[in-house]
Amino acid sequence: MKKTKQLLHILLASLAVGICVGVVNTIFGRTLLAIGNIRAHYFPYLIPFLALAGAGIIWAYHYWGQELQKGMELVLKVGRGQADNIPKKLIPLVMISTWTTHLFGGSAGREGVAVQIGATISHNFEKKWKFPVENGFFLTTGIAAGFAGLFQTPLAASFFALEVLGKGKSSWQQVASILVAAFTASSTSHLLGLEKFTHLMRFQTLSWKHWLGLMLTGLIFGLIGNGFAALLKQAKKLAATIWANPYLRIVLGSLILSLIFFLAHQGRYSGLGTNLIEASLMGEKIYPYDWLVKLLLTVATLAIGFQGGEVTPLFAIGASSGILLATLLGLPLELTAALGYAAVFSAATNTWFAPILIGCEVFGFANLPYFLIVCSLSYWTYRNISIYQ
């Protein structure tokens, strides 16, 4: 009876966390989409102010707490017992700084913000109510809710939280908590009007030559994902070495980036990269260099101090590189782009089940065998580095 009552309390708390995270993620996500539309319409007028926006972001973090600039690193440290607090002010700070990054043309993602929102809400919820569970129990729940509330892929979000925090032996109570929070956050954001990206595909029967080609793409996607993670790590160190002063780093770096963003198809590589994803899947124009330029500009944006995430740009890099590989190897364009979408994410984050499930939840479970094989090969290519330290 006592265990049943305890489980009921945990599940009710998980439900509350899922609702709260879903609401905040909806505000963040819908505002970000609106900002993306504004940037697309007024890009030539906004991109010159990228340096000024960057200086504002650095000032905000300096004023409100420099430890908050660690973002996902802070969340993971708390989850692993290496730190003990995630301040509530992280939520408005990371939301506003990410909106600013996107408005003025930076290339960044959004999942890092959503995960930080979920982790902060659940962490402070756990601190206030003192549930009889191990430390960090609800942090994992919050990470799953944050990812699910933004992408509306609750199964992938649940595994993502477990894999990122390395909780391979979680209790059944924690798994139940994660699932409840993830599905609740996903449903809440959907009911409140946050768009979910889906592109359902029918199962395609392929020849053995196509299978060999897809296996090769899995290895290449793995190299791309790992290359992104390694380059991001080194770029942050290099930028800090060249420009030790964070204001100088982001202002001078932004001046260079502004020119590149403007000259490179006038904003094609700014923002999330959803334009590249849609073009890849809908048969629109994809240049052979799209994936590489998006990769380099995302790395540069984040390395000099802008806020956001990496996952949506990784989806774009994977999808557009998939088109290139499909063209070179004679593979189905749409399917290979979808596989790249998930597989590059797998390698860059060092996660296995989450990318397979996100591929299925976005593109349909009909092609599960392809996602399983390609993501597995990508995941096992080189596992010693991840965008999450």
C-alpha positions as a Python dict, from the first residue, in 0.01 Angstrom:
ca = {
    (1, 'M'): (0, 0, 0),
    (2, 'K'): (284, 237, 89),
    (3, 'K'): (462, 170, -242),
    (4, 'T'): (139, 221, -435),
    (5, 'K'): (82, 555, -264),
    (6, 'Q'): (440, 660, -331),
    (7, 'L'): (409, 567, -699),
    (8, 'L'): (84, 763, -724),
    (9, 'H'): (254, 1071, -579),
    (10, 'I'): (544, 1033, -824),
    (11, 'L'): (313, 998, -1123),
    (12, 'L'): (102, 1298, -1019),
    (13, 'A'): (421, 1501, -981),
    (14, 'S'): (537, 1382, -1323),
    (15, 'L'): (204, 1488, -1469),
    (16, 'A'): (245, 1834, -1315),
    (17, 'V'): (602, 1862, -1446),
    (18, 'G'): (486, 1758, -1794),
    (19, 'I'): (209, 2020, -1801),
    (20, 'C'): (436, 2301, -1678),
    (21, 'V'): (715, 2211, -1918),
    (22, 'G'): (471, 2176, -2207),
    (23, 'V'): (330, 2524, -2143),
    (24, 'V'): (669, 2695, -2118),
    (25, 'N'): (803, 2508, -2421),
    (26, 'T'): (500, 2618, -2620),
    (27, 'I'): (573, 2981, -2536),
    (28, 'F'): (936, 2934, -2630),
    (29, 'G'): (870, 2732, -2945),
    (30, 'R'): (591, 2944, -3092),
    (31, 'T'): (783, 3264, -3027),
    (32, 'L'): (1090, 3114, -3193),
    (33, 'L'): (890, 3021, -3502),
    (34, 'A'): (751, 3375, -3523),
    (35, 'I'): (1102, 3517, -3486),
    (36, 'G'): (1221, 3292, -3767),
    (37, 'N'): (954, 3434, -3996),
    (38, 'I'): (1048, 3790, -3902),
    (39, 'R'): (1416, 3720, -3972),
    (40, 'A'): (1335, 3564, -4309),
    (41, 'H'): (1140, 3875, -4416),
    (42, 'Y'): (1383, 4136, -4285),
    (43, 'F'): (1714, 3949, -4299),
    (44, 'P'): (1921, 4224, -4470),
    (45, 'Y'): (1811, 4473, -4203),
    (46, 'L'): (1871, 4245, -3903),
    (47, 'I'): (2199, 4067, -3983),
    (48, 'P'): (2415, 4383, -3940),
    (49, 'F'): (2313, 4389, -3572),
    (50, 'L'): (2431, 4035, -3493),
    (51, 'A'): (2743, 4166, -3314),
    (52, 'L'): (2541, 4406, -3100),
    (53, 'A'): (2296, 4126, -3013),
    (54, 'G'): (2588, 3903, -2915),
    (55, 'A'): (2731, 4167, -2684),
    (56, 'G'): (2389, 4195, -2520),
    (57, 'I'): (2381, 3820, -2458),
    (58, 'I'): (2725, 3822, -2296),
    (59, 'W'): (2626, 4117, -2077),
    (60, 'A'): (2305, 3943, -1966),
    (61, 'Y'): (2490, 3630, -1857),
    (62, 'H'): (2760, 3837, -1687),
    (63, 'Y'): (2494, 4030, -1496),
    (64, 'W'): (2264, 3742, -1401),
    (65, 'G'): (2524, 3472, -1340),
    (66, 'Q'): (2810, 3347, -1555),
    (67, 'E'): (2764, 2992, -1430),
    (68, 'L'): (2434, 2986, -1620),
    (69, 'Q'): (2619, 3019, -1950),
    (70, 'K'): (2724, 2655, -1912),
    (71, 'G'): (2364, 2563, -1997),
    (72, 'M'): (2346, 2193, -2079),
    (73, 'E'): (2678, 2133, -1908),
    (74, 'L'): (2529, 2265, -1583),
    (75, 'V'): (2223, 2042, -1625),
    (76, 'L'): (2436, 1733, -1682),
    (77, 'K'): (2662, 1815, -1388),
    (78, 'V'): (2359, 1835, -1158),
    (79, 'G'): (2227, 1510, -1304),
    (80, 'R'): (2558, 1338, -1231),
    (81, 'G'): (2595, 1483, -882),
    (82, 'Q'): (2881, 1719, -977),
    (83, 'A'): (2673, 2032, -900),
    (84, 'D'): (2370, 2084, -680),
    (85, 'N'): (2158, 2369, -816),
    (86, 'I'): (1992, 2494, -1135),
    (87, 'P'): (1866, 2849, -1068),
    (88, 'K'): (1515, 2931, -1191),
    (89, 'K'): (1644, 3244, -1367),
    (90, 'L'): (1811, 3014, -1621),
    (91, 'I'): (1473, 2974, -1796),
    (92, 'P'): (1405, 3337, -1901),
    (93, 'L'): (1773, 3398, -1964),
    (94, 'V'): (1825, 3106, -2203),
    (95, 'M'): (1491, 3170, -2379),
    (96, 'I'): (1557, 3538, -2445),
    (97, 'S'): (1919, 3486, -2548),
    (98, 'T'): (1817, 3211, -2792),
    (99, 'W'): (1540, 3426, -2941),
    (100, 'T'): (1801, 3700, -2985),
    (101, 'T'): (2046, 3464, -3154),
    (102, 'H'): (1783, 3356, -3406),
    (103, 'L'): (1633, 3699, -3467),
    (104, 'F'): (1964, 3848, -3578),
    (105, 'G'): (2068, 3557, -3798),
    (106, 'G'): (2281, 3317, -3593),
    (107, 'S'): (2282, 2948, -3681),
    (108, 'A'): (2172, 2748, -3378),
    (109, 'G'): (1915, 2500, -3256),
    (110, 'R'): (1651, 2491, -2985),
    (111, 'E'): (1659, 2155, -2808),
    (112, 'G'): (1920, 2270, -2558),
    (113, 'V'): (1682, 2539, -2441),
    (114, 'A'): (1388, 2300, -2417),
    (115, 'V'): (1592, 2051, -2216),
    (116, 'Q'): (1720, 2325, -1984),
    (117, 'I'): (1361, 2444, -1932),
    (118, 'G'): (1248, 2093, -1842),
    (119, 'A'): (1546, 2025, -1619),
    (120, 'T'): (1513, 2355, -1432),
    (121, 'I'): (1141, 2313, -1368),
    (122, 'S'): (1172, 1951, -1252),
    (123, 'H'): (1484, 2018, -1042),
    (124, 'N'): (1321, 2301, -850),
    (125, 'F'): (999, 2102, -821),
    (126, 'E'): (1191, 1817, -659),
    (127, 'K'): (1376, 2053, -423),
    (128, 'K'): (1052, 2209, -300),
    (129, 'W'): (843, 1897, -248),
    (130, 'K'): (1110, 1652, -125),
    (131, 'F'): (994, 1321, -272),
    (132, 'P'): (1135, 998, -124),
    (133, 'V'): (1345, 926, -431),
    (134, 'E'): (1715, 940, -518),
    (135, 'N'): (1874, 1271, -609),
    (136, 'G'): (1832, 1360, -974),
    (137, 'F'): (1523, 1139, -1014),
    (138, 'F'): (1305, 1422, -1144),
    (139, 'L'): (1586, 1587, -1338),
    (140, 'T'): (1581, 1299, -1585),
    (141, 'T'): (1203, 1329, -1596),
    (142, 'G'): (1234, 1700, -1675),
    (143, 'I'): (1487, 1644, -1954),
    (144, 'A'): (1248, 1398, -2119),
    (145, 'A'): (957, 1641, -2079),
    (146, 'G'): (1161, 1926, -2226),
    (147, 'F'): (1263, 1731, -2536),
    (148, 'A'): (913, 1587, -2582),
    (149, 'G'): (738, 1920, -2528),
    (150, 'L'): (935, 2081, -2809),
    (151, 'F'): (961, 1801, -3067),
    (152, 'Q'): (648, 1606, -2964),
    (153, 'T'): (834, 1275, -2991),
    (154, 'P'): (775, 1134, -2641),
    (155, 'L'): (928, 790, -2695),
    (156, 'A'): (1249, 933, -2837),
    (157, 'A'): (1255, 1196, -2562),
    (158, 'S'): (1229, 932, -2291),
    (159, 'F'): (1524, 734, -2423),
    (160, 'F'): (1716, 1056, -2491),
    (161, 'A'): (1696, 1152, -2122),
    (162, 'L'): (1809, 808, -2008),
    (163, 'E'): (2094, 786, -2259),
    (164, 'V'): (2230, 1137, -2209),
    (165, 'L'): (2249, 1098, -1832),
    (166, 'G'): (2379, 744, -1864),
    (167, 'K'): (2102, 593, -1652),
    (168, 'G'): (2102, 249, -1808),
    (169, 'K'): (1974, 79, -1491),
    (170, 'S'): (1686, 309, -1399),
    (171, 'S'): (1411, 181, -1174),
    (172, 'W'): (1070, 103, -1317),
    (173, 'Q'): (935, 395, -1112),
    (174, 'Q'): (1167, 635, -1290),
    (175, 'V'): (1080, 493, -1631),
    (176, 'A'): (711, 538, -1549),
    (177, 'S'): (777, 895, -1434),
    (178, 'I'): (969, 976, -1752),
    (179, 'L'): (700, 835, -1981),
    (180, 'V'): (418, 1018, -1803),
    (181, 'A'): (603, 1350, -1813),
    (182, 'A'): (712, 1307, -2176),
    (183, 'F'): (366, 1218, -2308),
    (184, 'T'): (206, 1491, -2097),
    (185, 'A'): (447, 1761, -2216),
    (186, 'S'): (405, 1648, -2578),
    (187, 'S'): (26, 1649, -2555),
    (188, 'T'): (19, 1984, -2376),
    (189, 'S'): (233, 2165, -2633),
    (190, 'H'): (33, 2005, -2916),
    (191, 'L'): (-300, 2116, -2765),
    (192, 'L'): (-162, 2467, -2721),
    (193, 'G'): (-80, 2489, -3090),
    (194, 'L'): (294, 2421, -3112),
    (195, 'E'): (368, 2273, -3454),
    (196, 'K'): (502, 1920, -3479),
    (197, 'F'): (721, 1826, -3773),
    (198, 'T'): (617, 1498, -3938),
    (199, 'H'): (687, 1356, -4281),
    (200, 'L'): (538, 1008, -4307),
    (201, 'M'): (689, 774, -4565),
    (202, 'R'): (580, 436, -4698),
    (203, 'F'): (805, 132, -4661),
    (204, 'Q'): (1040, 93, -4956),
    (205, 'T'): (1167, -247, -5065),
    (206, 'L'): (1534, -213, -5158),
    (207, 'S'): (1781, -434, -5339),
    (208, 'W'): (2093, -574, -5173),
    (209, 'K'): (2299, -308, -5352),
    (210, 'H'): (2083, -40, -5194),
    (211, 'W'): (2129, -205, -4855),
    (212, 'L'): (2506, -196, -4896),
    (213, 'G'): (2481, 169, -4996),
    (214, 'L'): (2273, 252, -4689),
    (215, 'M'): (2522, 78, -4465),
    (216, 'L'): (2798, 291, -4615),
    (217, 'T'): (2592, 605, -4554),
    (218, 'G'): (2552, 499, -4190),
    (219, 'L'): (2929, 503, -4146),
    (220, 'I'): (2960, 837, -4324),
    (221, 'F'): (2678, 989, -4117),
    (222, 'G'): (2870, 870, -3811),
    (223, 'L'): (3182, 1052, -3926),
    (224, 'I'): (2984, 1369, -3992),
    (225, 'G'): (2815, 1362, -3651),
    (226, 'N'): (3136, 1291, -3467),
    (227, 'G'): (3315, 1552, -3674),
    (228, 'F'): (3058, 1810, -3569),
    (229, 'A'): (3103, 1726, -3201),
    (230, 'A'): (3483, 1727, -3221),
    (231, 'L'): (3494, 2050, -3421),
    (232, 'L'): (3257, 2226, -3181),
    (233, 'K'): (3471, 2130, -2883),
    (234, 'Q'): (3792, 2249, -3049),
    (235, 'A'): (3632, 2565, -3189),
    (236, 'K'): (3521, 2675, -2843),
    (237, 'K'): (3875, 2628, -2711),
    (238, 'L'): (4028, 2806, -3010),
    (239, 'A'): (3787, 3101, -2991),
    (240, 'A'): (3860, 3143, -2618),
    (241, 'T'): (4233, 3133, -2690),
    (242, 'I'): (4225, 3388, -2973),
    (243, 'W'): (3981, 3623, -2799),
    (244, 'A'): (4004, 3573, -2423),
    (245, 'N'): (3764, 3862, -2361),
    (246, 'P'): (3409, 3723, -2421),
    (247, 'Y'): (3279, 4059, -2548),
    (248, 'L'): (3562, 4087, -2799),
    (249, 'R'): (3513, 3723, -2897),
    (250, 'I'): (3145, 3752, -2980),
    (251, 'V'): (3160, 4099, -3139),
    (252, 'L'): (3454, 4033, -3372),
    (253, 'G'): (3332, 3682, -3447),
    (254, 'S'): (2985, 3817, -3526),
    (255, 'L'): (3119, 4077, -3766),
    (256, 'I'): (3284, 3800, -3965),
    (257, 'L'): (2978, 3575, -3944),
    (258, 'S'): (2739, 3853, -4048),
    (259, 'L'): (2927, 3897, -4373),
    (260, 'I'): (2934, 3522, -4438),
    (261, 'F'): (2563, 3476, -4362),
    (262, 'F'): (2478, 3762, -4597),
    (263, 'L'): (2697, 3644, -4883),
    (264, 'A'): (2598, 3276, -4845),
    (265, 'H'): (2258, 3292, -5015),
    (266, 'Q'): (2138, 3573, -4785),
    (267, 'G'): (2035, 3380, -4476),
    (268, 'R'): (2000, 3028, -4613),
    (269, 'Y'): (2215, 2901, -4326),
    (270, 'S'): (2074, 3119, -4048),
    (271, 'G'): (1838, 2990, -3782),
    (272, 'L'): (1739, 2630, -3719),
    (273, 'G'): (1798, 2485, -4064),
    (274, 'T'): (1438, 2371, -4111),
    (275, 'N'): (1451, 2520, -4461),
    (276, 'L'): (1722, 2269, -4552),
    (277, 'I'): (1526, 1983, -4396),
    (278, 'E'): (1212, 2069, -4594),
    (279, 'A'): (1408, 2115, -4916),
    (280, 'S'): (1578, 1778, -4868),
    (281, 'L'): (1255, 1589, -4811),
    (282, 'M'): (1041, 1773, -5064),
    (283, 'G'): (1276, 1741, -5359),
    (284, 'E'): (1371, 2108, -5368),
    (285, 'K'): (1715, 2252, -5446),
    (286, 'I'): (1995, 2125, -5224),
    (287, 'Y'): (2351, 2228, -5301),
    (288, 'P'): (2629, 1970, -5248),
    (289, 'Y'): (2792, 2201, -4993),
    (290, 'D'): (2477, 2285, -4791),
    (291, 'W'): (2551, 2035, -4514),
    (292, 'L'): (2911, 2147, -4471),
    (293, 'V'): (2836, 2520, -4467),
    (294, 'K'): (2553, 2466, -4216),
    (295, 'L'): (2788, 2258, -4000),
    (296, 'L'): (3067, 2516, -4001),
    (297, 'L'): (2841, 2816, -3938),
    (298, 'T'): (2658, 2642, -3653),
    (299, 'V'): (2989, 2552, -3492),
    (300, 'A'): (3112, 2910, -3533),
    (301, 'T'): (2790, 3062, -3393),
    (302, 'L'): (2798, 2850, -3079),
    (303, 'A'): (3176, 2867, -3034),
    (304, 'I'): (3184, 3246, -3001),
    (305, 'G'): (2913, 3253, -2733),
    (306, 'F'): (2565, 3256, -2886),
    (307, 'Q'): (2290, 3048, -2727),
    (308, 'G'): (2064, 2779, -2866),
    (309, 'G'): (2111, 2412, -2930),
    (310, 'E'): (2267, 2177, -3180),
    (311, 'V'): (2005, 1913, -3257),
    (312, 'T'): (1788, 2085, -3521),
    (313, 'P'): (2097, 2200, -3716),
    (314, 'L'): (2219, 1839, -3688),
    (315, 'F'): (1889, 1726, -3842),
    (316, 'A'): (1947, 1974, -4126),
    (317, 'I'): (2309, 1865, -4173),
    (318, 'G'): (2202, 1500, -4178),
    (319, 'A'): (1916, 1549, -4423),
    (320, 'S'): (2113, 1763, -4670),
    (321, 'S'): (2419, 1536, -4655),
    (322, 'G'): (2178, 1247, -4715),
    (323, 'I'): (2073, 1404, -5045),
    (324, 'L'): (2436, 1431, -5153),
    (325, 'L'): (2512, 1070, -5059),
    (326, 'A'): (2193, 943, -5222),
    (327, 'T'): (2287, 1119, -5544),
    (328, 'L'): (2639, 977, -5541),
    (329, 'L'): (2538, 621, -5447),
    (330, 'G'): (2212, 593, -5641),
    (331, 'L'): (1992, 562, -5332),
    (332, 'P'): (1634, 685, -5277),
    (333, 'L'): (1663, 1056, -5205),
    (334, 'E'): (1379, 1097, -4956),
    (335, 'L'): (1465, 786, -4754),
    (336, 'T'): (1837, 867, -4736),
    (337, 'A'): (1763, 1224, -4626),
    (338, 'A'): (1537, 1090, -4350),
    (339, 'L'): (1803, 843, -4238),
    (340, 'G'): (2065, 1119, -4231),
    (341, 'Y'): (1828, 1330, -4022),
    (342, 'A'): (1837, 1069, -3746),
    (343, 'A'): (2182, 914, -3791),
    (344, 'V'): (2394, 1232, -3772),
    (345, 'F'): (2204, 1320, -3453),
    (346, 'S'): (2290, 975, -3318),
    (347, 'A'): (2665, 1012, -3373),
    (348, 'A'): (2688, 1371, -3246),
    (349, 'T'): (2498, 1299, -2924),
    (350, 'N'): (2633, 946, -2868),
    (351, 'T'): (2279, 813, -2831),
    (352, 'W'): (2137, 500, -2991),
    (353, 'F'): (1771, 432, -2918),
    (354, 'A'): (1655, 795, -2918),
    (355, 'P'): (1759, 863, -3282),
    (356, 'I'): (1598, 539, -3402),
    (357, 'L'): (1274, 634, -3230),
    (358, 'I'): (1282, 996, -3343),
    (359, 'G'): (1319, 869, -3698),
    (360, 'C'): (1015, 648, -3650),
    (361, 'E'): (806, 912, -3472),
    (362, 'V'): (879, 1175, -3739),
    (363, 'F'): (885, 960, -4054),
    (364, 'G'): (669, 665, -3950),
    (365, 'F'): (746, 320, -3808),
    (366, 'A'): (717, 155, -4151),
    (367, 'N'): (1086, 215, -4218),
    (368, 'L'): (1206, 103, -3874),
    (369, 'P'): (1450, -157, -4019),
    (370, 'Y'): (1637, 113, -4212),
    (371, 'F'): (1658, 347, -3914),
    (372, 'L'): (1775, 60, -3693),
    (373, 'I'): (2061, -42, -3924),
    (374, 'V'): (2181, 303, -4031),
    (375, 'C'): (2157, 465, -3686),
    (376, 'S'): (2333, 166, -3529),
    (377, 'L'): (2623, 195, -3771),
    (378, 'S'): (2640, 570, -3718),
    (379, 'Y'): (2629, 527, -3340),
    (380, 'W'): (2909, 270, -3331),
    (381, 'T'): (3141, 457, -3569),
    (382, 'Y'): (3328, 642, -3294),
    (383, 'R'): (3183, 676, -2946),
    (384, 'N'): (3445, 880, -2758),
    (385, 'I'): (3296, 1225, -2815),
    (386, 'S'): (2958, 1394, -2789),
    (387, 'I'): (2815, 1746, -2802),
    (388, 'Y'): (2718, 1680, -2439),
    (389, 'Q'): (3043, 1679, -2242),
}
